[in-house]
Amino acid sequence: MYNKNGDLLASCIKDLITNEIEEKRKYFYGDLNVFKRLDYKYPYYTFNYEDNGIDTIFVHDEDYSLNEFLASDEMSIFPWNDRAYYHKFEPELPTDV
């Protein structure tokens, strides 16, 4: 699923025979002044989900478990409690847009 700017917001693979959904991900880009990276077209965070909860969080070139992420310096720029959309895979699209 993409936003109007062409940014990938969420992705998954759905088995059309079993209706099972796998490889569930959500992406966060953020302001380039805060979430520094060379190119905006790449997300700053990639949230990977197992079932409906967080499995791993990819930041730059490192995977974090949820507990590792919550204990990291990332919390200074990404207040987890204020970002409930990323806590679970569903809903796939933000409801506040």
Secondary structure as UniProt FT lines:
FT   TURN            4..5
FT   STRAND          10..14
FT   TURN            16..18
FT   STRAND          21..28
FT   TURN            32..34
FT   TURN            40..41
FT   STRAND          45..50
FT   TURN            51..52
FT   STRAND          53..59
FT   TURN            60..61
FT   STRAND          62..64
FT   HELIX           66..70
FT   HELIX           73..76
FT   HELIX           80..82
FT   HELIX           84..86
FT   TURN            95..96
//
